[in-house]
Amino acid sequence: MTAIFRPFAAGQLDCDMRLRELQGQERLDVLCGFLCAIGRALRKPVLMTWEGASNAAHPFLGYRVESDEVALFADPLQPWVAPGAW
């Protein structure tokens, strides 16, 4: 899995993922493990937003520190249905 990190602002780090590499359950499991590893190391939530999103106000997937798990926050096909759960 390819991840390209870019410092964005103080306290924020952006990362681009290649969606072609995230096809199938096995690759999704790798992504979730990656999000968990980053969140545990930093002791902070790790949020995934839509490409081009200007902020993390409406993530669709992310690692939650308090429950130590990755959760789906919105329907990826209809992101406007459920607001971010943070």
KOLNU-617083 format. One record per residue: residue in one letter; x, y, z of N, C-alpha, C in turn. Coordinates in Angstrom, 1 decimal. Atoms other than C-alpha are relative to their C-alpha. Example, Ala and Ser with C-alpha at 12.3 -4.5 7.8 and 13.67 -1.06 7.14 Angstrom:
TORMI  vexdren    n_c1    n_c2    n_c3   ca_c1   ca_c2   ca_c3    c_c1    c_c2    c_c3
TORMI        A     0.9    -1.2     0.0    12.3    -4.5     7.8     0.9     1.2     0.0
TORMI        S    -0.9    -1.1     0.0    13.7    -1.1     7.1    -0.8     1.1     0.8
END
This chain:
TORMI  vexdren    n_c1    n_c2    n_c3   ca_c1   ca_c2   ca_c3    c_c1    c_c2    c_c3
TORMI        M     0.8    -1.2     0.0     0.0     0.0     0.0     0.9     1.2     0.0
TORMI        T    -0.8    -1.3     0.1     1.4     3.4    -1.0    -0.7     1.1     0.7
TORMI        A     0.5    -1.1    -0.7     0.9     6.3     1.3     1.0     1.2    -0.1
TORMI        I    -0.9    -1.2     0.1     2.3     9.8     0.6    -0.4     1.0     1.0
TORMI        F     0.3    -1.0    -1.1     2.5    12.1     3.6     0.5     1.4    -0.3
TORMI        R    -0.4    -1.5     0.2     2.5    15.9     3.5    -0.4     0.7     1.3
TORMI        P     0.3    -0.8    -1.2     2.7    18.2     6.5    -1.0     1.1    -0.6
TORMI        F     1.0    -1.0     0.5    -0.4    20.5     6.1     0.0     1.3     0.8
TORMI        A     0.0    -1.1    -0.9    -0.6    22.7     9.1     0.5    -0.5     1.4
TORMI        A    -0.4     0.4    -1.3     0.5    22.7    12.7    -0.9    -1.0     0.6
TORMI        G     0.8     1.0    -0.6    -0.8    19.6    14.3    -0.8    -0.9    -1.0
TORMI        Q     0.8     0.7     1.0    -2.1    18.2    11.0     0.9    -0.6    -1.1
TORMI        L    -0.8     0.6     1.0    -0.6    15.7     8.5    -0.9    -0.6    -1.0
TORMI        D     0.8     0.6     1.1    -2.2    14.8     5.2     0.7    -1.2    -0.6
TORMI        C    -0.5     1.2     0.6    -1.8    11.5     3.5    -0.9    -0.4    -1.2
TORMI        D     0.7     0.5     1.2    -2.8    10.4     0.0     0.2    -1.5    -0.1
TORMI        M    -0.1     1.5     0.2    -3.6     6.7    -0.7    -0.4    -0.3    -1.5
TORMI        R     0.3     0.4     1.3    -3.8     5.0    -4.0    -1.2    -1.0     0.0
TORMI        L     1.2     0.8    -0.2    -7.3     3.6    -4.2     0.0    -1.3    -0.8
TORMI        R    -0.1     1.2     0.8    -6.4     1.1    -6.9     0.7    -1.1     0.9
TORMI        E    -0.7     1.0    -0.8    -4.3    -0.6    -4.2    -0.9    -0.5     1.2
TORMI        L     0.9     0.3    -1.1    -7.3    -0.8    -1.8    -1.2    -0.8    -0.4
TORMI        Q     1.1     0.8     0.4    -9.4    -3.3    -3.6    -0.1    -1.4     0.7
TORMI        G     0.2     1.3    -0.6   -10.8    -6.3    -1.7     0.2     0.1     1.6
TORMI        Q     0.0     0.1    -1.5   -11.1    -7.3     2.0     1.4     0.0     0.6
TORMI        E    -1.3     0.1    -0.5    -7.5    -8.1     2.5     0.7     1.3     0.0
TORMI        R    -0.6    -1.3     0.0    -6.3    -4.7     1.4    -0.7     1.0     0.9
TORMI        L     0.8    -0.8    -1.0    -9.1    -3.0     3.5     0.5    -0.3     1.4
TORMI        D    -0.6     0.3    -1.3    -7.7    -4.9     6.5     1.3     0.6     0.2
TORMI        V    -1.4    -0.7    -0.1    -4.2    -3.5     5.7    -0.2     1.4     0.3
TORMI        L     0.3    -1.4    -0.2    -5.7     0.0     5.5    -0.4     0.2     1.5
TORMI        C     0.5    -0.2    -1.4    -7.5    -0.4     8.9     1.2    -0.2     1.0
TORMI        G    -1.2     0.2    -0.9    -4.3    -1.8    10.5     0.9     1.2    -0.1
TORMI        F    -0.8    -1.2     0.2    -2.4     1.2     9.1    -0.5     1.2     0.8
TORMI        L     0.6    -1.1    -0.8    -4.9     3.7    10.6     0.1    -0.3     1.5
TORMI        C    -0.1     0.3    -1.4    -4.8     1.9    13.9     1.4     0.2     0.5
TORMI        A    -1.4    -0.2    -0.4    -1.0     1.9    14.0     0.4     1.4     0.2
TORMI        I    -0.3    -1.4    -0.1    -0.8     5.6    13.4    -0.7     0.6     1.2
TORMI        G     0.8    -0.5    -1.2    -3.6     6.4    15.9     0.6    -0.4     1.3
TORMI        R    -0.6     0.5    -1.3    -2.0     4.2    18.6     1.3     0.7     0.3
TORMI        A    -1.3    -0.6    -0.2     1.4     5.7    18.1    -0.1     1.4     0.4
TORMI        L     0.2    -1.5    -0.3     0.2     9.3    18.2    -1.0     0.2     1.1
TORMI        R     1.0    -0.1    -1.0    -2.6     8.6    20.7    -1.0     1.1    -0.5
TORMI        K     0.9    -0.9     0.5    -4.9    10.6    18.4    -0.9    -0.6    -1.0
TORMI        P     0.8     0.5     1.1    -7.8    10.0    16.0     0.6     0.2    -1.3
TORMI        V    -0.4    -0.1     1.4    -7.0     9.3    12.4    -1.2     0.0    -0.9
TORMI        L     1.2    -0.1     0.8    -9.6    10.5    10.0     0.3    -0.1    -1.5
TORMI        M     0.0     0.1     1.5   -10.2     9.7     6.3    -1.1     0.9    -0.5
TORMI        T     1.0    -0.9     0.6   -12.0    12.4     4.3     0.1    -0.2    -1.5
TORMI        W     0.0     0.1     1.5   -12.9    12.7     0.6     1.1     0.8    -0.6
TORMI        E    -1.0    -0.8     0.7   -10.3    13.8    -1.8    -0.4     1.4    -0.2
TORMI        G     0.3    -1.4     0.2   -10.1    17.5    -1.9    -0.8     0.7     1.1
TORMI        A     0.7    -0.6    -1.1   -11.9    18.0     1.4     0.9     1.0     0.7
TORMI        S    -0.8    -1.1    -0.6   -10.8    21.2     3.0     0.4    -0.1     1.5
TORMI        N    -0.3     0.3    -1.4   -10.9    19.9     6.5    -0.5    -1.3     0.4
TORMI        A     0.5     1.3    -0.5   -11.8    16.9     8.7    -1.3     0.1     0.6
TORMI        A     1.4    -0.2    -0.6   -15.3    18.1     9.5    -0.9    -1.2    -0.3
TORMI        H     0.9     1.1     0.4   -16.9    15.2     7.6     0.8    -1.2    -0.4
TORMI        P    -0.7     1.2     0.4   -14.8    12.1     7.7    -0.9    -1.1    -0.3
TORMI        F     0.9     1.1     0.3   -16.2     8.9     6.3     0.5    -1.3     0.7
TORMI        L    -0.6     1.2    -0.6   -13.8     6.4     8.0     1.1     0.6     0.9
TORMI        G    -1.1    -0.4    -0.8   -11.4     6.7    10.9     0.3    -0.9     1.2
TORMI        Y    -0.4     0.8    -1.2    -9.6     5.3    13.9    -0.5     0.9     1.2
TORMI        R     0.5    -0.6    -1.2   -11.2     6.1    17.3     0.9    -0.4     1.1
TORMI        V    -0.9     0.3    -1.1    -8.8     6.3    20.2    -0.7    -0.7     1.1
TORMI        E     0.7     0.5    -1.2   -11.4     5.7    22.9    -0.4    -1.4    -0.1
TORMI        S     0.5     1.4     0.2   -12.6     2.4    21.4     1.1    -0.8    -0.7
TORMI        D    -1.1     0.7     0.6    -9.3     1.4    19.7    -0.5    -0.8    -1.2
TORMI        E     0.6     0.7     1.2   -11.1     0.6    16.4    -0.1     1.0    -1.1
TORMI        V     0.4    -0.7     1.2   -11.7     1.8    12.9    -1.5    -0.1    -0.2
TORMI        A     1.5     0.0     0.2   -15.3     2.9    12.3    -0.3     0.7    -1.3
TORMI        L     0.5    -0.7     1.2   -17.3     3.9     9.3    -1.0     1.0     0.5
TORMI        F     0.8    -1.1    -0.5   -19.0     7.3     9.9    -1.1     0.4    -1.0
TORMI        A     1.0    -0.4     1.0   -20.9     7.8     6.6     0.0    -1.0    -1.1
TORMI        D     0.1     0.9     1.2   -22.1     5.8     3.6     0.9     0.6    -1.1
TORMI        P    -0.9    -0.5     1.0   -19.3     6.1     1.1    -0.7     0.4    -1.3
TORMI        L     0.7    -0.4     1.2   -21.8     6.3    -1.7    -1.0     1.2     0.2
TORMI        Q     0.9    -1.1    -0.3   -24.0     8.9     0.0     0.6     0.8     1.2
TORMI        P    -0.6    -0.7    -1.2   -21.7    11.0     2.3    -0.8     1.0     0.6
TORMI        W     0.8    -1.0    -0.6   -24.3    13.6     2.8    -1.1    -0.5     0.9
TORMI        V     1.0     0.6    -0.8   -26.6    11.2     4.6     0.3     0.0     1.5
TORMI        A    -0.4     0.0    -1.4   -24.7    10.9     7.8     1.2     0.9     0.3
TORMI        P    -1.1    -0.9    -0.3   -22.6    13.7     9.3     1.1    -0.7     0.7
TORMI        G    -1.1     0.5    -0.7   -19.2    13.1    10.8    -0.3    -0.3     1.5
TORMI        A     0.3     0.4    -1.4   -19.3    11.4    14.2     1.0     0.4     1.0
TORMI        W    -1.0    -0.4    -1.0   -16.6    13.3    16.0    -0.6     1.2     0.8
END
